[in-house]
Amino acid sequence: MEIILKSEYKKLGKKGDIITVKAGYGRNYLIPQGVAVVANRENKKIASENAKQSANKALMLKVNAEALLAVLETTKIVIKAKVGEHGKIFGSITPLQIARALKDQAIVVDYSKIDLGAPIKQVGTYQAELALHQEVSYKLTFTVIPA
């Protein structure tokens, strides 16, 4: 039995994949659970159109990420933090603070896409890995100064 997956499912495949499964598994489990639909001519046509649209969307996301990368390369990020003796920060710098500093410069980035590696607890210059897209990432350099 041929089916089209409506969402990613365990080891079967990704959304939109046309796969062959045993008739009982497809008819009694996958289709009633809403994971798949029968792969008839009409559904295959819809799946191919959806695949084209998602490919175009993925391409646009990549183009937007590359445009954002060009903007980030010319941006200087400075984060002010309260410090104690010897330049030690009260608390630490978080990805959310970096995202807010970028937002102050009209650059919108999801803070969950920022990877600091290790906690930042001192004043100085640091780098963070910024995942803009699956294929596009950037090493963001920023400076932490006393407030």
ABEGO torsion letter per residue (X at the ends): XBBBBABBBEAAEBBGBBBBBBAAAAAAAAAAAGABBBBBAAAAAAAAAAAAAAAAAAAAAAAAAAAAAAAAAABBBBBBBBBBBGGBBBEBBBAAAAAAAAAAAGBBBBAAABBAGBBBABBEBBBBBBBABAABBBBBBBBBBBX
